[in-house]
Amino acid sequence: MDFGKVITAMVTPFDEHLAINWSQVEPLINYLIEEQHSDGLVICGTTAESPTLTEEEKLKLIELSVQYARGRCKIIAGTGSNDTAHTIHFSQQVEKLGVDALLVVAPYYNRPSQEGLYQHYKAVAESVKLPIVLYNVPGRTGVNIDADTTIRLSQIPTIVATKDCAGTDQLTRIVSGTSEGFHVYSGEDSNTLPALAVGCSGIISVASHVIGKEMQSMIKYYLEGNIQQAAEMHRKLHPVFTGIFRVPSPAPIKHALRLHGMDAGGVRLPLVDVSEQEGQFIQSLFE
């Protein structure tokens, strides 16, 4: 399955009481599709503050996202946890909601071995019929899905893609060892162009909340062979790619969204909103 080039890991909009602002979900989805040109949306991923969302909130948010997207982009739902049985249970619930695929993060905190990771994903894949996207983010989980394990998992028919944040060396090994139909996405915005250069399919992005259209243009330039123009755009966008992660995400991107006229509210503890000084820095990225 082709999920496109730029997939946005969507924030969860909150109101002033930090409850989900259900009335803002549809405008946010329309904005990301129509104005930022997202090919797909990840719902209930890390950027959505999934650790602080209840299961009921997640199910409703995923269901509404499918409804509001109306087939205009792919909807990928985050269903992973560090408990295989719970991941299976939740993935089976989400499967009924009409999403296009599941994003399953590597089990965090308990730090399984590579064989444990393989068996975890194999069990989840066997429990549902939906396509599965692996999610490797060692900086958050404490464990790396090694390239060899991803390559091994790619032989399971329903495991069709990976979002990998481990850098271009690992991305290169994965692209080299997996079949043409397996899609490799970078999970680091600043790696978008380098990842394309080693054969990746695109980016699962945070920055695309506010510069998605520009990222699509950069990718288009690269694919058309206009490498110099693509590189110039990469250098121009690079301060945004890195600047929105100066403090813990998604507080900076939520502030950037407000600057772009799309209010998604604050963040839930243990995250905190950006300070005045941090907000001024974020604003400077777009001046």
N, C-alpha and C positions, 0 to 999 in steps of 0.2 A: 504494500500500500504506500502510495506517495502522499506525504503529509504537507508538501510544499517546501519553500525555502526559508521563510521566516515565520516561526511559531512563537506566539507571545505567551509567556507564563503569567497568566492574568492575576492581578491583585484582587483581593476581596474587598469590596467597598463597605465601609462601616459608617454608622451614624455617630452623632456626638456622644452617645452612650456606649459606643463600641459594639453595638449589636449590628448584625448584617443589615445594610441599607438595601432592602430588596427592591425598592423603587429605582435604585441607581444601577442595578445589574444590567438591564437592557440598554440604557444609554451608553454604558461603558463598553458593552459588546459591540454595539453599532459603531461607536467611535473607533475601536480597535480594527474593525473590519473595513469600514468605509474611509476613515481618515488616515489610519496608519497601515493599511493594506496587509493585515495579518492573514496568512494562509491557514493558520490553525491557532487554536487556543488551548493551553493547558489549564484546566480548572482544578483547584485544590492541590496545587503543587506547593513547593517551598515558598514561592513568592506570594502565594495566597494565604500565608500564615497557617498552613494546614495543621501544625502541632496544637494550635489553640482553637481549632474549629471542632465542634461536636460532630458525631457521625450524622445526626439529624440535619445539622446545618449543611454538611457536605452533600448529602443526598439531595436536598432541596436545591442547593446551588448548582449542582451538576444537571439536575432535571431542567431547571429554568434556563441554563445556558444552552442546552440542546434546543429547547423551544425557541429561544430568542435568536439563536444563530440561523435558524431556518435553512440549514444546508449550505449556507454561504461560505463556511469554512469548516475544517475538521475540528472536532471536539475530542480532546484527549483528557481523560480523568485520572488524577492521581489517587491511587488506591493502596500504595505500599505502606508497610509498617515493619517493625522489627520482630513481629510475631507471624510466622507463616500461616497459622490457622486463622488468625484474624484477617490477614491480607486476603486469603481465599474467601472468607465469609463476606468481606466488604466488596471485593471484586465481583462476586456473584450477584450482590445487590445492585451494584452499579451497572452491571451488564444489561439489566432490564430497562435501563433508562435511555437507550438509543445513542450512546456515545460511539465514536469511531474506533477508539483504542484506549488502552489503560497504560498509564505511566507508573512503573513500579520501582520505587527507590530501593537501593541496597539496604538490607537490615542494619540499622544504626545502633550504636552503643554496645550491642553484644558481640560485635566483631567476629563474625563467622570466618571459617577458613574458606579457601577457594572451592573446595568440594561442598562445604555447607552452602555457599552462595549458589552453586550450580543446582543443588538439590532443592533449595528454596524456590528458585525461579522455575524449575521443572515442575514442582508440585503446583505452583500457581498457574502455569501455562496449561497443565492438564485439567484444571478445575473450571476453566472458562473457554469459550470459543472465540472471544474477541482477540484482535491483534494486541501484542504486548510490546511496549517500549521500555527497555531497561533504563535505569537512571543511576549513573555512577557519579557521586559527588563526595570524594574522600574527605574534603575539608569539613563537611558537615556530619558524615556518618562514622568516620574513624576507620573505614575499611575501603580498599580499592578493589573494584572488580577488574582483575588483571586482563590484559588483552587476550590471552589464551583462553580465559574463562568466557569472555564475551564471544569469541570465535566459536567455542564449543556450544554455547547457548544458542548461537545463531542457526545451528543445525535443527533446532526445534521449530517446526513449521510456523507456529503462531507467534514466535518471538521474531519480530520483523524489523526492529530498529533499536538504537541506543542513543541516549543523551549522555555524553561523557564529558566530564569536567577535568580530566586528568592531564590535559595538555596535548600538544601536537605530536609528540613522539608516540604516545599511546594511540591517538587517533590514527596515525599512519599505520601502525601495526594492525589495528582493527580493520581498517579499510583494505589493507593488503591481504588479510586472512579470511574475510567474509565474502560471500557471494555477491554478485552485482545487484540482486534484488534486496539486499539488506541495507537499510539506510542508517548512516552514521551522522549524528548531529552534535555539534559542539554545544556545550552548555555555558561557555564563557563568551560574552559579547565581544571582548577585545580579540578573540581568536577567530572571529567570523571569516575574515578573508584568508588568513593562514590555513584555516580548516578546509575551505573550499579548494585551496591550492593542493592539498594532499588527497583530495577526492571525496570529501564529506558532502552530504546532501544539503546542508544548511545549518541554521542556528535555532535553538530554543532559547529565547531571549527575554531579558528584562527591559533593556534599553528601548526595545521596539514599542513600548508603551508611548514613547514620545518622539522617536526618530525611526519608526518602522518604515515609513515611506522612503526615507533616505537609505536605509539598509537594503531595501529592495532594489533601489537604483544602483547601489554599489555592486550588489550581486549580479545584476543584469549586465553592468559594464564588464565584469569579470568573465561571465559566461559568453559574452559576445567577442571576447578577445581584446577588449580595450583595457589592458592591464594597468597602464599608467593612470587612466582616469579612476579606475577602481582603487588603486593605491592612494591617490590623492584624497578620495572620499574617506578611505580608511583612516588616514592621518587626521583629516578634519573631524571625524566622528570619535576618534580615540579618546579625547578628554571626557566625553560623555560616557563612553563604554566603561572607563575606569572610575570616573568621578561619582557615579551613582552607587558605587560600592565603598565609598570612603567610610561610611558608617553602616551598621548592619541593615541589610535589605529586609523588607521593602520600604522602610521609612523614607529613604531618599527618592525613590521613584514615585511614591505617593505624593511627596512634596512637588516633584517635577510635574506630575499630572495636574495638581492644583494650578501651577503656573501656566499650564496649557488649557485651563478652563474646564477640567474634568476632575471634580472633587470626589475622591475615594475615601475621605476620612483619615483617621489616624491609624495607629497600630496597637495591638493588644500586648499587655505585659506578658513576658518579660522584655519585649521590645519597647522602645520609647521613640517618640517623635524627634525629628531633627531639631537641634537648637537654632537659635536665631542666626548665629555665625555659620552653622552648617547650611542653613537655608539660603543664606546669602551666597555661599560658595556654589550651591546647586544652581541658583539663579544665574550666576556668572557664566555657567557652562553654555547658556543659551543666548548670551548677549553678543 
